Amino acid sequence: MADIFVGDVVSSQRNFHLVVKMLSGDAVLCPFIAGSEIRHRADIELGWGDLVETNLPYPEVRLRAIPFRKRQECLTRIGIVQPAFMKRVMQKIIREIRQSDRSGTR
Protein backbone atom coordinates (compact mmCIF):
# COMPACT_ATOMS: atom_id res chain seq x y z
CA MET A 1 0.00 0.00 0.00
CA ALA A 2 1.38 3.40 -1.02
CA ASP A 3 1.13 6.39 1.27
CA ILE A 4 -1.86 8.58 0.60
CA PHE A 5 -1.58 12.39 0.75
CA VAL A 6 -3.78 15.44 0.35
CA GLY A 7 -4.18 16.12 -3.37
CA ASP A 8 -4.01 12.45 -4.37
CA VAL A 9 -6.63 10.94 -6.65
CA VAL A 10 -7.57 7.53 -5.28
CA SER A 11 -9.78 4.62 -6.24
CA SER A 12 -11.88 2.39 -4.04
CA GLN A 13 -14.23 -0.27 -5.37
CA ARG A 14 -14.41 1.27 -8.88
CA ASN A 15 -15.15 4.74 -7.45
CA PHE A 16 -12.76 7.66 -7.68
CA HIS A 17 -12.13 10.33 -5.08
CA LEU A 18 -9.86 13.25 -4.21
CA VAL A 19 -8.09 13.27 -0.83
CA VAL A 20 -8.76 16.64 0.83
CA LYS A 21 -7.48 15.85 4.36
CA MET A 22 -5.86 13.06 6.37
CA LEU A 23 -7.07 12.24 9.90
CA SER A 24 -5.30 9.49 11.88
CA GLY A 25 -5.59 6.62 9.41
CA ASP A 26 -8.67 7.97 7.68
CA ALA A 27 -8.82 10.00 4.51
CA VAL A 28 -11.36 12.76 4.00
CA LEU A 29 -12.49 12.42 0.39
CA CYS A 30 -14.62 14.16 -2.20
CA PRO A 31 -16.06 11.98 -4.97
CA PHE A 32 -15.57 12.42 -8.69
CA ILE A 33 -18.96 12.35 -10.40
CA ALA A 34 -19.69 11.37 -14.00
CA GLY A 35 -20.48 14.35 -16.19
CA SER A 36 -23.85 12.81 -17.05
CA GLU A 37 -25.11 12.91 -13.44
CA ILE A 38 -27.43 15.65 -12.22
CA ARG A 39 -25.50 18.79 -11.31
CA HIS A 40 -25.23 19.81 -7.64
CA ARG A 41 -24.32 23.25 -6.33
CA ALA A 42 -21.16 21.74 -4.76
CA ASP A 43 -19.84 20.42 -8.10
CA ILE A 44 -16.56 21.71 -9.52
CA GLU A 45 -15.80 21.42 -13.21
CA LEU A 46 -12.41 20.02 -14.20
CA GLY A 47 -10.68 21.55 -17.20
CA TRP A 48 -8.29 19.62 -19.40
CA GLY A 49 -5.38 21.02 -17.42
CA ASP A 50 -6.92 19.77 -14.18
CA LEU A 51 -7.40 16.28 -15.65
CA VAL A 52 -3.83 15.81 -16.92
CA GLU A 53 -2.37 14.07 -13.87
CA THR A 54 -5.54 12.57 -12.36
CA ASN A 55 -5.29 9.35 -14.40
CA LEU A 56 -9.07 9.01 -14.27
CA PRO A 57 -10.44 6.50 -16.80
CA TYR A 58 -12.99 8.94 -18.23
CA PRO A 59 -12.59 12.59 -19.26
CA GLU A 60 -16.02 14.02 -18.42
CA VAL A 61 -16.13 14.28 -14.65
CA ARG A 62 -16.85 16.82 -11.95
CA LEU A 63 -15.72 16.83 -8.36
CA ARG A 64 -18.48 17.03 -5.77
CA ALA A 65 -17.15 19.11 -2.86
CA ILE A 66 -19.05 17.18 -0.18
CA PRO A 67 -16.45 15.39 1.95
CA PHE A 68 -16.74 12.04 3.72
CA ARG A 69 -14.30 9.77 5.60
CA LYS A 70 -12.91 6.41 4.58
CA ARG A 71 -10.14 4.18 5.96
CA GLN A 72 -6.85 4.80 4.19
CA GLU A 73 -6.24 1.06 3.76
CA CYS A 74 -9.21 0.86 1.36
CA LEU A 75 -7.65 3.31 -1.10
CA THR A 76 -5.29 2.99 -4.06
CA ARG A 77 -3.46 6.07 -5.32
CA ILE A 78 -3.89 6.58 -9.08
CA GLY A 79 -3.00 10.23 -9.68
CA ILE A 80 -2.79 13.77 -8.32
CA VAL A 81 -4.23 17.23 -8.79
CA GLN A 82 -2.33 20.51 -8.84
CA PRO A 83 -2.26 22.87 -5.83
CA ALA A 84 -4.36 25.48 -7.66
CA PHE A 85 -7.17 22.94 -8.10
CA MET A 86 -6.91 21.91 -4.43
CA LYS A 87 -7.30 25.57 -3.46
CA ARG A 88 -10.52 25.79 -5.51
CA VAL A 89 -11.78 22.59 -3.88
CA MET A 90 -11.15 23.79 -0.34
CA GLN A 91 -12.87 27.12 -1.05
CA LYS A 92 -15.88 25.28 -2.48
CA ILE A 93 -16.05 22.94 0.55
CA ILE A 94 -16.09 25.94 2.90
CA ARG A 95 -18.84 27.65 0.85
CA GLU A 96 -20.88 24.44 0.80
CA ILE A 97 -20.60 23.99 4.57
CA ARG A 98 -21.70 27.59 5.11
CA GLN A 99 -24.61 27.17 2.69
CA SER A 100 -25.68 23.93 4.38
CA ASP A 101 -25.49 25.59 7.80
CA ARG A 102 -27.73 28.44 6.62
CA SER A 103 -30.21 26.01 5.06
CA GLY A 104 -30.38 23.92 8.22
CA THR A 105 -31.25 26.84 10.50
CA ARG A 106 -34.46 27.84 8.71
N, C-alpha and C positions, 0 to 999 in steps of 0.2 A: 504494500500500500504506500503510495506517494503522499508526502505531506500536502495538505490542502491549505491555501492561503486566501485572504481577501482578494477579490479580483479574478479568481479562478473560475472557469466554466467547468462544471462537473456533470456527470451523468449518474443516474440511479434508476434502475428498473425502466429503462427506455425513456426516461424523462430527463430534461436538461434544465440546469439551474445555474445561477450566478451566486457565488459566495460573497455576502456583504459584511459578515462579521464572524469571528470565531469566539466561542464561549466554552471553555473547559471540556473539550472533547466533542462538542456539538458545533455544527455550522449553521449559521443563520443564512437562509437562501431565499432568492426570489426566482420564480419559475419563468422559463422562456415559453411563450405561448405561440402556437401556429398563427400565421397571419390571417387565416380564414376564420378564426374564432371571433366571437362578438367582442367589440372593443370595450374596454373599461377605462375609467378616468385615470387609473394608476398605470396605464400602459405607456411604455417608452419605445418609440421607433428606433430601430437600428439601421444606420446607414451602411453602405458598403465598407466604408473605412472601419466602422465598429465591428463588422463581421469578420474581418480579415483573419484575426488570430483566435476566433472562438472555436473553430473546428466543428461547428454545428453541422449536422447532416442535411439541413435544408436552409435555403437562403431567406425565406419570407417568415420572419419571426419578430415578435415584440417581447420585451421584458415586462412582466407585471410586477410593479414595485410594492408588493404585499408580502412581507417576509414571514418565514416560518422556520422552525428548528428541525434539524435532522442529525442523527449520529454521524460523525465524520467517517466511521468505518464503512458506512453504506455507500460512500461516494468514490467515484473514479474521476480524476482530473483529465480533461480532454483539451482544454485551451485556456485562454486568458482574455481579458478586456483591458483596454488602455485606461490610465488614470483619469483622463478627461471624461470618459464614459462613466466610470465609477462615481465621479463627482456629480454628474447628472442624476445618477441612480439615487445617491444618498439625499440629494435635494428633493427628489420626487417622493421618496419614502417619508421624509419629514412633512412635506405638504399633505401627503395622503393621511398620515397619522393625525395631523391637525384637522383636516376635513372630516375624518371619521369621528374625532372627538366632538366637533361642533354638531355633527348630525346626531350623535348619541345623546346630546343634552336637551334636545327639543322635546 
